[in-house]
Amino acid sequence: MTDQLLTVTEAAERLRTSPSGLRWQIHQGTAPKSAKIGGRRMFRESDVEAFIAAAFSDQ
């Protein structure tokens, strides 16, 4: 089974932030793992979900 790829806008919606906020996190190195595919920044759905789970496990 393959992960769905999410755009910056879609990942930002999942993370409840703005696309510009997510771009700032990418710049700072604090965003979920991503890659440029076809000239676009893409996130694997599982990486975004793991990022959210890790945020809750650190509490």
Summary of the structure (lengths in Angstrom):
residues: 59
radius of gyration: 11.1
end to end distance: 31.1
largest distance: 36.8
contacts: 134
relative contact order: 0.23
helix: 53%
strand: 20%
